[in-house]
Each structure stands twice: as C-alpha cells, then as structure tokens.
Amino acid sequence: MLIDTYGRVATDLRVSLTDRCNLRCTYCMPEEGLQWLAKPDLLTDDEIVRLIDIAVTSLGIEEVRFTGGEPLLRPGLVGIVERVAALEPRPRMSLTTNGIGLRRTAPALKAAGLDRVNVSLDTLRPDVFKTLTRRDRHKDVLEGLYAAREAGLTPMKVNSVLMPGLNDDEAPDLLAWAVEHDYELRFIEQMPLDAQHGWKRDGMITAGDILASLRTRFELTPEGADKRGSAPAERWLVDGGPHRVGVIASVTRPFCAACDRTRLTADGQIRTCLFARGETDLRAALRSGAPDEEIARIWRLAMWGKKAGAGLDDPSFVQPDRPMSAIGG
C-alpha cells in the first residue's frame, strides 16, 4: 500500500513513457522544443513493465494511466499495454494523448488491452490550433478521436486548456461539440508547468471564468462531492444530463486532500505531485540489481513523505524545474 502521513492512499499510477512531443503547445514548451532525455536515461520497456508489476502486485495500484510527452511516440507502447494487461490483478488502463497518432494506433491499443483514452484538444478552429500548438495538425486530432471511438476506447474524455486572447471564448462551442459527439469534456486550468516559466496567476482563465461562460448557453447542475471521490474534475450535468462537463481547477480549487496518485517519470523517478520539486530515483535501484521488495520499500518511503498540498496558494511557491512534458500530465 502507498499511504502518506495524511492518510491518503495512492491507487492511481501515472506513467510518463517519453518526454518527447510532436506538438509545441505554448503553455507547455518553447517553439524550438526542449533538450530531450538521452536514450540511456529512459526506462526500457522491460523496466517500465517491472515497475508497474511491483506497483500493482505489491503496492495496491488499481489504475495505470500512460502519459508523456506524447505516449504514442513510444515505439514499444502496444507491447507495454499488452504486458500490463496480463498482470494479476489486471489494472484499469488509460492513455492521455494529443490524438495525432490515434488513427493509426487505436485498433492495436484496444486489442492489446487499453480501456480508454483522454485526448487533448483546446479549440475547434484550425487556425487557433496552429497558433496554440505551432503545428497544423487539427484534422489529425479529429480523425484520431473518431478512430478511438470506433475502436471502442470509451468512455472518451477530451481535455481543453483555455488561453487568454486565443480560445477563451470557445468554452460553450467546445461543450456543444462534445455533447454532439458523446465525449466528456474537461476544462483544465493552465498550470505553472511551462518550460518557459511564463505562467502568471493573474493572466489565467479560472474555473469561475469557465463556468460563467458555459452558463451563458447551458444549465449546469453540480454532480456533487459524493460522486466525485478522488477524481480531479468537479463535474456538472449539462441541461439535466446525461452529458457531463468537468473542470479541473488545480490552481484555484485544489483537490490535494483527496489525491490518490503517484507518478513515474520516463527516466524512472517517483514524483508525489505534479508540482513537487523533489524526486525519488527508482531507476538506479533497478539497474543496481535491487529485488522487487527493495524497490517497493523505496516507493513506499517516497509516498510516505508526500506533502499536504501543492502549495500553489503560497506566495513563496517556486515552479518545478521540469516542464509538464517531462513529468506527465
């Protein structure tokens, strides 16, 4: 079991498979990209599967989410999914992606055992997409969404970040589109995880702004805290249901008290929080020949020291050194 001093139990493992991405989203990384991790620093497929095996069989992990960077860029992704699906007990498996490679990979991922996908899409306008991501790939994302649904990777969630002066007027249009296509839309507040360290609290679109915009067109009924559990998104029924919309307000409405996540970076570091400045090295233990029991002990110790909250409301908050692309969203 992965328990911390505040009584929280981690049952959800986020696994970053790569720090690389084929987009250059303005809220994540600079146009020229980043200095990527060297291949020897990355966990191998066997190392990833071994760590997930330890997490599932020894530490109580029930759900695994594959992230990046862009996880579809990982050459061994399908094989990793297939091997994790064979574990006993079998964890629930999902993947967060920008959607560009889904048209090609969705059937194979479903056949390997992946349960569902989250796809990032911030705008319905191709020109705005090109400005936000610095790539002309809007059509590819829409085709990827369609392919994932056809493959049965459902229920499908679409994640959107609203940026001032770019797509901050699109919330109602995005929700109408999601309802039409039976996707669950989730808005995510922009977080201080950009490589450029350009994030400013007074310039972000808040959960309150998003909800006010949505209510100009839709009736929103709170789903209630009892339905939310440890999920990061607060959810509302849209026009009485059955469709829902969520808002992940990591900055203005933090949900740290119910957090049940532990994170593994692409280079084998355990992070207790997206905003943590410290990490615990599992890669060194793996490569030094440590047995599973010792790796599990190190992991438990790391999670025992998890802080009460992310500290975003602290004036002395310092942004983590690693951008979101390097630690998984």
C-alpha positions as CSV (number, residue, x, y, z in Angstrom):
1,M,0.0,0.0,0.0
2,L,1.2,3.5,-0.8
3,I,0.0,5.6,2.1
4,D,1.2,9.1,3.2
5,T,1.2,10.8,6.6
6,Y,-2.2,12.4,5.9
7,G,-3.9,9.1,5.4
8,R,-4.2,9.3,1.6
9,V,-3.7,6.0,-0.3
10,A,-2.3,6.1,-3.8
11,T,-4.1,3.6,-6.1
12,D,-3.7,5.5,-9.4
13,L,-0.3,5.4,-11.2
14,R,0.6,7.9,-13.9
15,V,3.5,6.6,-16.1
16,S,5.3,9.0,-18.4
17,L,6.6,7.0,-21.3
18,T,8.6,9.7,-23.0
19,D,9.4,13.4,-22.6
20,R,9.1,14.0,-26.4
21,C,6.1,15.5,-28.1
22,N,5.1,16.3,-31.7
23,L,3.4,19.5,-30.8
24,R,4.8,22.7,-29.2
25,C,1.9,23.9,-27.2
26,T,2.5,27.5,-25.9
27,Y,1.6,26.6,-22.3
28,C,4.0,23.6,-22.2
29,M,7.2,24.2,-24.1
30,P,9.0,26.7,-26.4
31,E,8.7,26.6,-30.2
32,E,12.2,25.1,-30.6
33,G,11.4,22.3,-28.2
34,L,13.5,21.1,-25.3
35,Q,16.6,19.2,-24.7
36,W,15.2,15.7,-24.7
37,L,16.3,12.9,-22.3
38,A,19.1,10.7,-23.7
39,K,18.0,7.2,-24.6
40,P,20.2,5.5,-21.9
41,D,18.4,7.7,-19.3
42,L,15.0,6.4,-20.3
43,L,13.5,3.4,-18.7
44,T,13.4,0.4,-21.1
45,D,10.1,-1.4,-21.9
46,D,11.1,-4.2,-19.5
47,E,11.9,-1.8,-16.7
48,I,8.6,0.0,-17.1
49,V,6.6,-3.2,-17.0
50,R,8.6,-4.4,-14.0
51,L,7.8,-1.2,-12.0
52,I,4.1,-1.4,-13.0
53,D,4.1,-5.1,-11.9
54,I,5.5,-4.1,-8.5
55,A,3.0,-1.3,-8.2
56,V,0.1,-3.5,-9.0
57,T,1.0,-6.7,-7.2
58,S,2.8,-5.2,-4.1
59,L,1.6,-1.6,-3.6
60,G,-2.1,-1.6,-4.3
61,I,-2.2,0.2,-7.6
62,E,-5.5,-0.3,-9.4
63,E,-5.3,2.1,-12.4
64,V,-2.5,2.9,-14.7
65,R,-2.5,6.0,-17.0
66,F,0.1,6.2,-19.7
67,T,1.2,9.8,-20.4
68,G,4.2,11.6,-21.9
69,G,5.2,14.0,-23.5
70,E,3.2,12.2,-26.2
71,P,3.0,8.5,-25.3
72,L,2.1,7.4,-28.8
73,L,5.7,8.3,-29.8
74,R,6.9,5.4,-27.6
75,P,7.9,2.6,-30.1
76,G,7.0,-0.2,-27.6
77,L,3.7,1.2,-26.4
78,V,1.5,-1.5,-27.7
79,G,3.7,-4.2,-26.2
80,I,3.8,-2.4,-22.9
81,V,0.0,-2.2,-22.8
82,E,-0.3,-5.9,-23.7
83,R,2.1,-7.0,-20.9
84,V,0.4,-4.8,-18.3
85,A,-3.0,-6.2,-19.3
86,A,-1.7,-9.7,-18.5
87,L,-0.9,-8.8,-14.9
88,E,-2.8,-10.3,-12.0
89,P,-4.8,-8.4,-10.8
90,R,-5.3,-6.6,-14.0
91,P,-5.3,-2.8,-13.6
92,R,-7.6,-0.5,-15.5
93,M,-5.5,1.2,-18.2
94,S,-6.0,4.5,-20.0
95,L,-3.8,6.9,-22.0
96,T,-3.6,10.6,-22.3
97,T,-2.6,11.7,-25.8
98,N,-2.7,14.7,-28.2
99,G,-4.6,12.4,-30.6
100,I,-2.3,12.8,-33.6
101,G,-1.3,9.2,-33.8
102,L,-4.6,7.6,-32.8
103,R,-6.0,7.0,-36.3
104,R,-3.1,4.6,-36.8
105,T,-2.7,3.0,-33.4
106,A,-6.2,2.9,-31.8
107,P,-7.2,-0.6,-33.0
108,A,-3.9,-2.1,-31.9
109,L,-4.1,-0.4,-28.5
110,K,-7.6,-1.7,-28.0
111,A,-6.6,-5.2,-29.0
112,A,-3.7,-5.0,-26.6
113,G,-6.0,-4.3,-23.6
114,L,-6.2,-0.5,-23.3
115,D,-9.5,0.5,-21.8
116,R,-9.9,4.2,-22.8
117,V,-8.2,7.4,-23.9
118,N,-8.1,11.1,-22.9
119,V,-7.4,13.3,-25.9
120,S,-6.2,16.9,-25.6
121,L,-8.0,19.4,-27.9
122,D,-8.1,23.1,-27.0
123,T,-10.0,24.5,-29.9
124,L,-12.4,23.8,-32.7
125,R,-10.7,26.3,-35.0
126,P,-7.8,25.0,-37.1
127,D,-6.1,28.4,-37.2
128,V,-6.2,28.8,-33.5
129,F,-5.0,25.2,-33.1
130,K,-2.0,26.1,-35.3
131,T,-1.3,29.1,-33.1
132,L,-1.6,27.3,-29.8
133,T,0.4,24.2,-30.9
134,R,2.7,25.7,-33.6
135,R,1.7,22.7,-35.8
136,D,-1.0,22.4,-38.5
137,R,-2.5,19.1,-37.2
138,H,-6.0,19.9,-36.2
139,K,-7.6,17.5,-38.7
140,D,-5.4,14.7,-37.5
141,V,-6.6,15.1,-33.9
142,L,-10.3,15.0,-35.0
143,E,-9.6,11.8,-37.1
144,G,-7.8,10.3,-34.1
145,L,-10.8,10.9,-31.9
146,Y,-13.1,9.2,-34.4
147,A,-10.7,6.2,-34.7
148,A,-10.5,5.8,-31.0
149,R,-14.3,5.8,-30.6
150,E,-14.6,3.3,-33.5
151,A,-12.1,1.1,-31.8
152,G,-14.1,1.1,-28.6
153,L,-11.6,3.1,-26.4
154,T,-14.5,4.6,-24.4
155,P,-15.7,6.5,-22.5
156,M,-13.7,9.1,-24.2
157,K,-12.7,12.3,-22.4
158,V,-11.5,15.5,-24.1
159,N,-9.2,17.8,-22.2
160,S,-9.1,21.6,-23.0
161,V,-7.0,24.4,-21.7
162,L,-8.3,28.0,-22.4
163,M,-5.7,30.7,-23.0
164,P,-6.4,34.5,-22.9
165,G,-6.8,36.1,-26.2
166,L,-6.7,32.8,-28.1
167,N,-9.5,30.4,-27.3
168,D,-11.0,31.9,-24.1
169,D,-14.3,32.5,-26.0
170,E,-14.7,28.8,-27.1
171,A,-16.0,27.1,-23.9
172,P,-19.7,26.9,-25.0
173,D,-18.8,25.9,-28.5
174,L,-16.5,23.1,-27.2
175,L,-19.2,21.8,-24.9
176,A,-21.8,21.8,-27.6
177,W,-19.5,19.9,-29.9
178,A,-18.6,17.4,-27.1
179,V,-22.3,16.8,-26.3
180,E,-23.0,16.2,-30.0
181,H,-20.2,13.6,-30.3
182,D,-20.8,12.0,-26.9
183,Y,-17.4,13.0,-25.5
184,E,-17.0,14.1,-21.9
185,L,-15.3,17.5,-22.0
186,R,-13.0,18.6,-19.1
187,F,-11.5,22.0,-18.9
188,I,-8.1,22.2,-17.2
189,E,-6.8,25.4,-15.7
190,Q,-3.5,26.4,-17.1
191,M,-0.8,25.2,-14.6
192,P,2.6,26.5,-13.8
193,L,4.4,23.8,-15.6
194,D,5.6,25.5,-18.8
195,A,9.3,25.2,-19.7
196,Q,9.5,29.0,-20.3
197,H,8.3,29.8,-16.7
198,G,5.9,32.3,-18.3
199,W,2.8,31.3,-16.3
200,K,1.1,34.1,-14.3
201,R,-1.8,33.6,-12.0
202,D,-3.4,36.9,-12.9
203,G,-3.4,36.0,-16.5
204,M,-5.0,32.6,-16.4
205,I,-8.6,31.6,-17.2
206,T,-10.0,30.3,-14.0
207,A,-12.6,27.7,-13.2
208,G,-15.0,30.5,-12.3
209,D,-14.5,32.2,-15.7
210,I,-15.1,28.9,-17.5
211,L,-18.3,28.1,-15.6
212,A,-19.6,31.6,-16.2
213,S,-19.0,31.3,-19.9
214,L,-20.7,27.9,-20.1
215,R,-23.8,29.1,-18.2
216,T,-24.5,31.7,-21.0
217,R,-25.7,28.7,-23.1
218,F,-26.2,25.7,-20.8
219,E,-27.8,24.9,-17.5
220,L,-25.2,23.2,-15.2
221,T,-26.2,21.1,-12.2
222,P,-23.4,20.1,-9.8
223,E,-23.0,16.4,-9.7
224,G,-21.9,16.5,-6.0
225,A,-18.9,15.7,-4.0
226,D,-20.1,12.1,-3.2
227,K,-19.9,11.3,-7.0
228,R,-16.5,12.9,-7.4
229,G,-14.5,10.8,-5.0
230,S,-10.8,11.3,-5.7
231,A,-11.3,12.4,-9.3
232,P,-9.5,15.7,-10.1
233,A,-12.5,17.1,-12.0
234,E,-15.6,18.7,-10.5
235,R,-18.4,17.7,-12.8
236,W,-21.8,19.2,-13.7
237,L,-24.8,17.7,-15.5
238,V,-25.4,19.6,-18.8
239,D,-29.0,20.6,-19.2
240,G,-30.1,18.0,-16.8
241,G,-28.0,15.2,-18.2
242,P,-27.0,12.6,-19.2
243,H,-24.0,14.5,-20.6
244,R,-21.4,16.0,-18.1
245,V,-18.7,18.6,-18.2
246,G,-15.8,18.7,-15.8
247,V,-13.4,21.4,-14.6
248,I,-10.0,20.5,-13.2
249,A,-9.2,23.6,-11.1
250,S,-5.7,22.6,-9.9
251,V,-4.8,26.3,-9.2
252,T,-8.0,27.9,-7.8
253,R,-9.8,24.9,-6.3
254,P,-7.0,22.4,-5.5
255,F,-8.1,18.8,-4.7
256,C,-5.0,17.7,-2.8
257,A,-6.8,16.4,0.2
258,A,-8.3,13.6,-1.9
259,C,-5.3,12.9,-4.2
260,D,-4.7,9.2,-4.9
261,R,-2.0,9.5,-7.5
262,T,1.7,8.5,-7.7
263,R,3.8,9.4,-10.7
264,L,6.6,7.7,-12.6
265,T,8.7,9.8,-14.9
266,A,10.2,8.5,-18.2
267,D,13.6,8.3,-16.6
268,G,12.5,6.3,-13.6
269,Q,11.8,8.9,-10.9
270,I,8.9,8.8,-8.5
271,R,7.1,12.1,-8.0
272,T,4.5,12.5,-5.3
273,C,2.8,15.5,-7.1
274,L,3.0,17.3,-10.4
275,F,4.3,20.4,-8.6
276,A,6.8,18.6,-6.4
277,R,10.4,19.8,-6.6
278,G,11.9,16.6,-5.3
279,E,12.0,13.1,-6.9
280,T,13.0,9.6,-5.7
281,D,15.2,7.5,-8.0
282,L,13.9,4.0,-8.8
283,R,16.0,3.6,-12.0
284,A,19.2,3.4,-10.0
285,A,17.7,0.7,-7.8
286,L,16.5,-1.2,-10.8
287,R,19.9,-1.1,-12.6
288,S,21.9,-2.0,-9.5
289,G,20.0,-5.3,-9.2
290,A,17.7,-4.4,-6.3
291,P,15.0,-7.0,-5.7
292,D,11.3,-6.1,-6.0
293,E,10.9,-5.9,-2.3
294,E,13.6,-3.2,-2.0
295,I,12.1,-1.2,-4.9
296,A,8.7,-1.4,-3.2
297,R,10.2,-0.2,0.1
298,I,11.8,2.8,-1.6
299,W,8.5,3.7,-3.4
300,R,6.5,3.4,-0.1
301,L,9.0,5.7,1.7
302,A,8.8,8.3,-1.1
303,M,5.0,8.4,-0.9
304,W,5.0,8.5,2.9
305,G,6.7,11.9,2.6
306,K,4.1,13.4,0.3
307,K,3.2,16.9,1.3
308,A,-0.3,18.0,2.2
309,G,-0.8,20.1,-0.9
310,A,0.8,21.5,-4.0
311,G,1.4,24.9,-2.3
312,L,0.1,27.0,-5.2
313,D,-1.5,29.4,-2.8
314,D,1.8,30.0,-1.1
315,P,3.4,33.3,-2.2
316,S,6.7,31.6,-2.0
317,F,5.7,28.8,-4.5
318,V,8.5,28.1,-6.9
319,Q,7.7,26.4,-10.2
320,P,9.2,22.9,-10.6
321,D,12.3,22.6,-12.8
322,R,10.7,20.0,-15.1
323,P,8.0,21.1,-17.5
324,M,4.8,19.2,-17.9
325,S,6.1,17.3,-21.0
326,A,8.8,15.7,-18.8
327,I,6.7,14.5,-15.9
328,G,3.3,13.5,-17.4
329,G,0.0,15.4,-17.2
